[in-house]
């Protein structure tokens, strides 16, 4: 295996810095970020947000368990590539805090109903900014921050979009003239917010650690869904492992509006595993979760180290690091196996157990949306009124309409709170309190 690693493009130097807002805090910067994330209400609610199956199914994973599993995969990759494990962990722990009470089903519902660009990635990034404490424990520095917040130029840059987001993060930086220490209006490190904002399929993370989280999230999903299908007996282990013994893998992508007659795709195992310098992917079809995950991790790590050593990786400009960074990649065999497995998994989504679960979650999202549109609920529920009032007065949200703000409110809820809202509404009791703190 090549001896060179990616440390020259990592955030290891930043990882070593101690939090400088007060002399009494002995934690390093990313350690403090991790503490802010894990002690937040948004993170805690992940234990009551769904993954694949209904929240009432005792065999189902919570979004919290998914988050921990992503973290373990990503930190192992970061260690092997020479990257910052602390930054990787922080991004992983926060990557899904903006997800809906019902995971992917709810996220799709909110995208369709928000009437503006809405994603759980953007919701999570905004939550990180709101989690961060704005006080510097110094009246002089607080005055600088207040001045910055009221500055018209800052307000103009504070609108969130994919293009301007990294620039906005650094627009909130101030410098203490005494010792040149840099403070942020929002103290969560910008590279963490960037990693959360860009961890989805369309994202372009500005750090290598953020790129690793994207890959780890994908692999965690694949392995978790396979395991959940086996656990619920929708899929037999024997049927799944047989693919490692075939000569070819073959699948036909689902029909879409843009591709109504998709062509069948085929790839031989001799082509998938054609490079003896990187590991085989046959264990991706092993019935044991550890061997499935290890197969993907070793393949990703070995391929990218080999490409780095050969000088074959593409680069792009990082707005966070202010320099060109490599783009981590899948090899062609890995791409095909991942696509094959997603197609295989999605083919089981129409089975009665999963389909019933999905329909139940869609129905609850629909009921919840109807309730939030009701003027009686809006006027009587103090938690909802206070939340909408606070974000309406915050310049971060001035470009977003009421439907988008409703979607953002829902992304703060757990499935337990959705049940509470629905049940109380039908009992004509809209005065209960919800925990929408950070």
Buried (B, 14 or more C-beta within 10 A) or exposed (E): EEEEBBBEBBBBEBBEEEBEBEEEBEEBBBBBBBEBBEEBBBBBBBEBBBBBBBBEBEEBBBBBBBBBBBBEBBBBBBBBBBBBBBBBBBBBBBBBBBBBBBBBBBBBBBBEBBEEEBBBBBBBBBBBBBBBEBEBEBEEBEEBBEEBBEEEEBBEBBBBEBEBBBEBBBBBEBEBEEEEEEBBBBBBBBBBBBBBBBBBEEBBBBBBBBBBBBBBBBBBBBBBBBBBBBBBEBBEEEEBBEBBEEEEBEBEBEEEEEEEEEEEBEBBBEEBBEBEEBBBBBBBBBBEBEBBBBBBBBBBBBBBBBBBBEEEBEEEEBBBBEEEBBBBBBBEBBEBBBBBBBBBBEEBBEEEBBEEBBEBBBEBBEBBBEBBEEEEBBEBBEBBEEBBEEBEEBBBBEEBEBBBBBBBBBBBBBBEBBBBBBEBBEEEEBEBEBEBEB
